[in-house]
Amino acid sequence: MEENTFESFRLGKNLIYLIKTKHVTQKKLCDDLGVPRSTMNGWTKGTLPRGQKCFRKLFKVARYFNVSLYFLLFGSYSELETEKAKIDLLENRLAMKELEIKHLQELLKKKCS
């Protein structure tokens, strides 16, 4: 498999940052995601293998840390804070919608009784 290191990619720095801030070991991350240690070691060094399977695995990593694939590959730490704030806002909106649905279901149940 061909490998390339791209200057524009921040994969290695971002992955190391996420591992440290989330207090996860590389071994645990590999075990949780089913990614070989050699692959993870390459990613932390900024090496990005080519191929669609690689991006599927990176997408799993992004989901594991609750960040976008874009952030994982190109983002900066300040962007991460903005992204986290957006996720929090969306989660709050979702919780409100779930409460509204529950309330409407209760009203419907009372009307049908």
KALIN-V270412 format. One record per residue. PHI is phi in radians with two decimals (none if undefined). NEAR is the number of other ideal C-beta (glycine too) atoms within 8 Angstrom. D_CENTER is the distance of its C-alpha to the mean C-alpha in Angstrom with 1 decimal. Layout:
PHI;NEAR;D_CENTER, PHI;NEAR;D_CENTER
//
This chain:
none;5;25.0, -1.27;5;25.1, -2.24;9;22.8, -2.37;7;22.5, -1.94;9;21.4, -1.91;7;20.8, -1.10;4;21.5, -1.26;5;19.4, -1.36;11;16.2, -1.97;11;14.7, -0.92;12;12.5, -1.04;12;14.6, -1.11;8;14.9, -1.19;12;11.3, -1.15;12;10.5, -1.08;9;13.6, -1.03;9;12.9, -1.14;12;9.7, -1.08;12;11.8, -1.20;7;14.7, -1.25;6;13.6, -1.64;7;12.0, 0.96;4;15.1, -2.02;8;13.8, -1.46;6;16.1, -1.07;11;15.3, -1.09;7;17.5, -1.11;8;15.7, -1.05;14;12.3, -1.07;13;14.4, -1.10;7;16.2, -1.12;7;13.4, -1.77;10;11.9, 1.21;5;15.4, -1.90;11;15.0, -1.07;6;18.3, -1.03;9;18.8, -1.09;6;20.4, -1.14;11;17.4, -1.08;12;15.2, -1.06;9;18.2, -1.11;11;18.5, -1.10;14;14.9, -1.19;11;15.6, -1.58;8;18.8, 1.56;12;17.3, -1.50;10;18.7, -2.08;13;17.1, -1.15;10;19.0, -1.47;8;19.9, 2.16;7;19.4, -1.17;5;17.4, -1.07;6;16.5, -1.04;10;14.8, -1.21;9;12.4, -1.11;8;11.8, -1.17;11;10.9, -1.14;13;8.7, -1.10;9;6.9, -1.07;10;6.8, -1.09;14;5.6, -1.05;12;2.5, -1.12;7;2.9, -1.01;9;4.8, -1.66;9;4.1, 1.06;6;3.4, -2.26;10;3.4, -1.42;8;5.2, -1.10;9;6.7, -1.02;7;9.6, -1.06;13;8.6, -0.99;15;7.7, -1.52;11;11.0, -2.20;7;13.2, -1.24;14;12.2, -2.04;6;14.2, -1.12;7;13.9, -1.16;6;15.8, -1.14;9;13.5, -1.09;11;10.7, -1.08;8;13.3, -1.12;8;14.1, -1.12;12;10.7, -1.08;9;10.6, -1.11;8;14.1, -1.13;8;13.5, -1.10;9;11.1, -1.04;8;13.8, -1.08;8;16.4, -1.13;8;15.1, -1.13;8;14.9, -1.13;8;18.4, -1.08;8;19.6, -1.09;8;18.5, -1.06;8;20.3, -1.12;8;23.3, -1.12;8;23.5, -1.12;8;23.4, -1.14;8;26.2, -1.08;8;28.1, -1.09;8;27.9, -1.08;8;29.1, -1.09;8;31.9, -1.11;8;33.0, -1.12;8;33.0, -1.14;8;35.3, -1.11;8;37.6, -1.10;8;37.8, -1.09;8;38.7, -1.16;7;41.4, -1.18;6;42.8, -1.41;5;43.0, -1.38;4;44.7
//
